[in-house]
Amino acid sequence: MNIKMSMIAMVLVSGTAFAGGPGGGGPGGGGGLPQVNSSNETVNIYQEGGNNGASVDQSGSKYADVNISQKGLNNLATATQSSAYNSDINVSQVGFSNSSSNLQTGDNSTINVSQNNLYGWGAGNSANVNQTADSSIVNVTQNGSANWANVYQH
């Protein structure tokens, strides 16, 4: 239990390390948080503003959860759960020109992506989802205009 709480505290404290250019070249550096081969782990990231990037890798984990919430414009959320069964990826983006890219392999898992308007403005959001898993679910919800979603489930 203490390990889980430490990881959550670390994410909340170091959340500003993800702000800036999602590719790592801009201010704030972007970055990623690996949680490899763990179980019962949860990562919560909240970012507000523009040009933020969040990247989480929970490969080999089981019963793992990623929750990324971004509000603003031109934000990027990337979550990977490779060989992670009974795991969930939840991405909520409010604003415009935001993008989400998610990869999940592991049975009985779920990916939820929600991209909505901010104060009536919302356009140009994109969601890319790749899921290879039995008994798994993908939900993508987009509001606004000029949005696109690419879902590959096999």
N, C-alpha and C positions, 0 to 999 in steps of 0.2 A: 504494500500500500504506500509506503514512503517513497518508493521508486517512482510510482505513478504520479504522486503529488509533486515530486521534484521535477519531473519532465514537464508537467503542466506549468509549474512556476517558471521554469527556464524559458518556455515558449512565451509566456506573458512578459517576462522581463526583457527577452531578446527580440521581441516582435519588431522593434524598429530596425533591426538588422535586415529585415526583409524589405523595408521601404526603399524606394528608389527604383532604378532600372531593373526590370525583371531579368535581363540577361547578365547582370552582374557588372556591366560596364559603366552604369550610371551612378549618380549620387546614391549613397546608401548601400550600394553593392548588390542588392538582391541576395539570394542565397537559398540554402536548403536545410532541412532538418531530417537526418536519417534516424529511423527507429527500426533497425534490421533485426530479424529473428527474435522478436519479443512477443509477448502476448498480453491481452487485456490492457492495451495502451490507447490513450486518447490524446490527440493533438488538437488544440483550439487556437485559431489565429483570427484576429480581427484587425482590419486595416481600413483607414478612411483617408480619402484624398485622391491623388492621381499618381500614375506611374509606379504603383507598388507591385511587388512580386512576392508570391509565396510558393514554396516548393517543399513537399513532404514526401519522403520515401519510407514506406513501412513494408518493404519486401521481406517475405518469409514470416511475417507476423500473423498471428491468429487472434480473432476477437478484437481487432484493432479498429479505431475510428479516427477519421480525419474530418474536422469541421473548419472550413475556411469561409469567412465572411468579409466581403470587400464592398466598400461604398465609395463611389466616385467615378473617375474616368481613366481609361487606358490601364487598367489593372490586369495582372496575369496570375492565375491560380493553377498550379500543377500538383497533382497527387498521384502517387504510384503505390499500388499494393499488389506486388507480384507474389504469387504463391501464398496469398493471405486469405484463408477461408473464414467464413462468418465475420466478414469485415464490412465497414461502411465508409463511403466517401460522400460528404455533403458539402457542396459549394453553393454559396449564395452571393450573387453579385448584383448590386443596385447601381445603375448609372448607364454610361454608354462607352462604347469601344473597349469593353472588357472581354477577356477571353479565358477559357477554362480548358485544360487538357488533362484527361484522366485515363489511367491504365490500371486495370484490375484483373488479376487471374486468381481465382480461388472460389470454390463452390459456396453457395448460400450467402452471397454477398450482394450489396446494393450500392449503386451510384445515383445520387440525386444532384442535379444541377438546376439552379433557378437564377434566371437573369431578368431583372425587372427595371422599370422606369425609376428615375430619380426626379421628383418634383415635376412629373409629366414629361420629362425628357428621357429618352432611351432609344438607342439605335446602334447598329453596328456591333452588337455583341456576338461572340462565337463560342460554340461548345464543341469539343472534340472528345468523344468517349470511345474507348476500346475495352471491351470486356470479354474474357474467355473464361466461362465458368458455368457449371450446371446449377440449376435452381437459383438463378440470380436475376436481379431486376435493375433496369436502367430507367430513370425518369428525367426528362429534360423539359423545362418550362421556360419559355421566352416571351416577354411582352415588349412591344415597341416595333420599330421598323428596321429593315435591312439587317436582320439577325440571321444567322445560319447555324445549323447543328449537323454534325456528322457523327452518327452512332454506328459502331461496328460491334455486333454482339454475336459470338459464335461459341 
